[in-house]
């Protein structure tokens, strides 16, 4: 995923359930840096990786071929 990326954000601590936002950075210190809307303003927020789900807003196109996985 190239950054910045339009995403949907799930985070129970802030009560976000599929909130639209922009992923700006994945920090090695263990947080996502995102911008998202609270009320009528856009805010920059650091969300812990362990408590946050980030989903790309654009869906993936199905692969033309299915790769065999060796087990």
N, C-alpha and C positions, 0 to 999 in steps of 0.2 A: 504494500500500500504506500503510495507516494504521499508525502505530507506537504502542505496541509490537505486534509481529507474531510469531506462531509460525512458525518457519522450520526448514529443514534446511540444515546448514552443511557445506560441503566446503572443506577447507584441508589441502594436502599437508604443510605445515610442522609442523602439529600432529597429522597423521594422522587428520583428521576426514573421514569419508566418509558424508555424510548424517546427521550427528549432530543430534538435535533441540536446539533452542535458541530464544531469544527475541531478536529484533532490537529494540534500544532506540533506536539513533540511527545515522544515516549522517553522519559528520563531514566538513565541508568540507576538513579536513586530509588526507583520504584513507584513512580507516579506518571499519570497522563496529564499533559498540559492541554486543556481544551478551552474553547470559548463557547458559552451557551447563554441562553436568554433566561433571565429571572425577572419576572414582571415585564416592564417595557424597556429594559436595558440589557445590553450584552455585557457579560462579565468574563474575565479570564479566571479559570479555576484549575487547581491542581487536585486530581483525584487519585487515590491509592489504587495501584494495579490490582491488588488482592481483593478489593471490594467493588470493582467496577467492571462492567461489560461494555465493550465498544464494538459496535456493528457497523460495517461499511454501509452507507446509504444506498449505493448502487449495487445491484445484484451481480453475481458472477455469471458469465456465459458458460454453459456446459462445455466440458472438454470434448473435442472432436473424437478422441479415442480414450478408452479406459486403460490406464496403465496397470499391468499386473504387479502385485506386491508380493515379493517373496516372503514366505512365512517360515 
